[in-house]
Amino acid sequence: MLAPLAAADLVRVSSDPRLTRAVRKDRRRTSAQRALLQERLSRFPVDSAQIAPTRLGNAIRRFEEYGHDRYRLDTQLLWNELTGAGPDKLCRQVELARTSVDFFVALLAGHTAVALIALATLPAASADVPLLLTTAVVLGVLVPLWYRAAVTATDEWAASVRALVNAGRKPLADALGLVLPKELAEERKMWTMVSRLSRIPFHERATALDRYRAAP
């Protein structure tokens, strides 16, 4: 049973003609089309507050927030510790996957720069106009392809980061002298304290982390 306010919101949203058209369109989609849409949706952060203005930014942001979303483990803050304590094979997978994304981003930036230089050279007296225009057009066509390839390449990067977080939490806890709790809720409390302690100078309340410390 929905609350009155929630029920009113549901009625209002359901009566939106744009949403009604979208629902009818979705019902006509095949299973393959829905799977492709789900794949595109998976390239966005779980938390809508983390949505970035670009597709590439969202594709990267989704796995930057994975550790915090699942375990309250701030991987951005504890990345060096995580990669230092995590399995070597997974760390290599993360680096290789990131290299693929970096390659396409480098192509994107390089071709954009060359295309702009070609266009800027057109007014020169000795410029080969047909060659410069052809270069600018060809590279301009390739730039969106490199961008799409970079976005797609983040899938492997995201998978390797997720694997590192899932399998590297235990070695990280051991390296920090902590015992990983059995309950997920308690583990999330522990990683929240660790993340906070890493951000601020030592405080008396940091002693709350003592109950997770391994026996000397």
C-alpha positions in Angstrom: 0.0 0.0 0.0 1.5 3.3 -1.1 1.3 6.4 1.0 -1.2 9.0 -0.3 1.5 11.3 -1.5 3.4 8.5 -3.3 0.1 7.3 -4.8 -0.7 10.7 -6.2 2.8 10.9 -7.7 2.3 7.6 -9.3 -1.0 8.7 -10.9 0.6 11.9 -12.1 3.6 10.1 -13.7 1.4 7.4 -15.2 -0.8 10.0 -16.9 2.2 11.7 -18.5 1.7 11.3 -22.3 5.4 11.2 -22.9 5.8 8.3 -20.4 2.8 6.5 -21.9 4.4 6.7 -25.4 7.7 5.4 -24.0 6.0 2.5 -22.3 4.1 1.5 -25.6 7.4 1.7 -27.5 9.2 -0.4 -24.9 6.5 -3.1 -25.1 7.3 -3.4 -28.8 11.0 -4.0 -28.3 12.5 -7.4 -28.7 14.5 -9.2 -26.0 17.7 -8.3 -27.9 16.8 -4.6 -28.0 16.0 -4.6 -24.3 19.3 -6.3 -23.5 21.2 -3.6 -25.5 19.3 -0.9 -23.6 20.1 -2.6 -20.3 23.8 -2.7 -21.4 23.7 1.1 -22.0 21.9 1.7 -18.7 24.6 -0.3 -16.9 27.1 2.4 -17.9 25.6 4.9 -15.6 26.2 5.2 -11.8 23.7 3.6 -9.5 23.3 6.8 -7.5 21.6 9.4 -9.7 23.4 12.1 -7.7 26.6 10.9 -9.3 25.5 11.4 -12.9 28.1 13.1 -15.0 27.4 15.3 -18.1 29.1 13.0 -20.6 28.7 9.3 -21.5 32.4 8.6 -20.9 32.3 10.4 -17.5 29.3 8.3 -16.5 30.9 5.1 -17.7 33.9 5.8 -15.5 32.0 7.1 -12.6 29.9 3.9 -12.3 32.9 1.8 -11.1 34.6 4.6 -9.2 31.5 4.5 -6.9 31.2 0.7 -6.9 33.1 0.1 -3.7 31.2 2.8 -1.8 27.8 1.7 -3.1 28.3 -1.9 -2.1 30.6 -1.9 0.9 31.1 1.8 1.8 34.7 1.3 0.8 36.0 4.5 -0.7 38.2 3.2 -3.4 39.1 6.6 -4.6 40.6 7.4 -1.3 42.1 4.0 -0.6 43.1 3.1 -4.1 46.8 2.8 -3.4 46.2 0.6 -0.4 43.7 -1.6 -2.4 46.0 -2.1 -5.3 49.0 -2.7 -3.0 47.2 -5.4 -1.0 45.0 -6.8 -3.7 45.8 -9.9 -5.9 48.5 -9.1 -8.5 46.6 -10.7 -11.3 43.5 -8.5 -10.7 45.7 -5.4 -10.4 47.3 -6.2 -13.8 43.8 -6.7 -15.3 42.8 -3.2 -14.1 45.9 -1.7 -15.6 45.4 -3.4 -19.0 41.8 -2.5 -19.1 42.6 1.1 -18.3 45.3 1.1 -21.1 42.6 0.3 -23.7 40.5 3.2 -22.6 43.5 5.5 -22.5 44.4 4.4 -26.1 41.1 5.5 -27.5 41.1 8.7 -25.5 44.5 9.5 -26.9 43.3 8.9 -30.5 40.3 11.1 -29.8 42.4 14.0 -28.5 45.1 13.6 -31.1 42.7 13.5 -34.1 40.8 16.4 -32.8 43.9 18.5 -32.5 45.1 17.5 -36.0 41.7 18.3 -37.5 41.7 21.7 -35.8 45.2 22.5 -37.0 44.3 21.5 -40.5 41.3 23.9 -40.5 43.4 26.7 -38.9 46.0 26.2 -41.7 43.5 26.8 -44.6 43.9 30.6 -44.8 47.7 30.2 -45.4 48.8 31.2 -48.9 50.6 28.0 -49.6 48.0 25.7 -48.1 46.9 22.6 -49.9 43.2 23.2 -49.5 41.9 19.8 -50.8 44.3 17.9 -48.6 43.6 19.9 -45.5 39.8 19.7 -46.0 40.0 15.9 -46.6 42.2 15.5 -43.5 39.8 17.5 -41.3 36.7 15.7 -42.6 38.2 12.2 -42.2 39.4 12.9 -38.7 36.2 14.6 -37.8 34.3 11.4 -38.8 36.7 9.2 -36.8 36.5 11.3 -33.6 32.9 10.1 -32.7 34.0 6.5 -33.4 37.0 6.8 -31.0 34.7 8.3 -28.4 32.2 5.4 -28.7 35.1 2.9 -28.6 36.4 4.5 -25.4 33.0 4.3 -23.7 32.7 0.6 -24.7 36.2 -0.2 -23.5 35.2 1.0 -20.0 33.1 -2.2 -19.7 36.3 -4.3 -19.2 37.8 -1.7 -16.9 34.6 -1.6 -14.8 34.6 -5.4 -14.5 38.2 -5.6 -13.4 37.7 -2.8 -10.8 34.6 -4.6 -9.4 36.6 -7.9 -9.2 39.5 -6.1 -7.4 37.1 -4.6 -4.9 35.2 -7.8 -4.3 38.4 -10.0 -4.0 40.7 -7.4 -2.6 38.7 -6.3 0.4 39.9 -9.2 2.6 43.6 -8.7 1.8 43.1 -4.9 2.3 41.6 -5.5 5.7 44.4 -7.9 6.6 47.0 -5.4 5.5 45.4 -2.7 7.7 45.4 -5.0 10.7 41.6 -5.4 10.6 39.3 -8.4 10.7 36.6 -8.4 8.1 33.2 -8.8 9.8 30.9 -11.6 8.8 27.8 -9.4 8.4 27.7 -7.0 5.5 26.1 -4.2 7.5 28.9 -4.4 10.0 31.5 -4.5 7.2 30.0 -1.3 5.8 30.3 0.4 9.1 34.0 -0.7 9.3 34.9 0.7 5.9 33.0 3.9 6.6 35.2 4.4 9.7 38.4 3.5 7.7 37.5 6.0 5.0 36.7 8.8 7.5 40.0 8.1 9.4 41.9 8.4 6.1 40.4 11.9 5.4 40.9 13.6 8.8 43.6 13.7 11.4 43.4 11.3 14.3 40.4 11.9 16.6 39.3 10.2 19.8 36.3 8.8 18.0 38.6 6.8 15.8 38.9 4.4 18.6 35.6 3.0 17.5 37.6 1.1 14.9 39.3 -0.8 17.7 36.7 -3.5 17.7 37.6 -4.5 14.2 41.4 -4.6 14.8 43.1 -8.0 14.6 44.8 -9.5 17.7 48.5 -8.5 17.8 
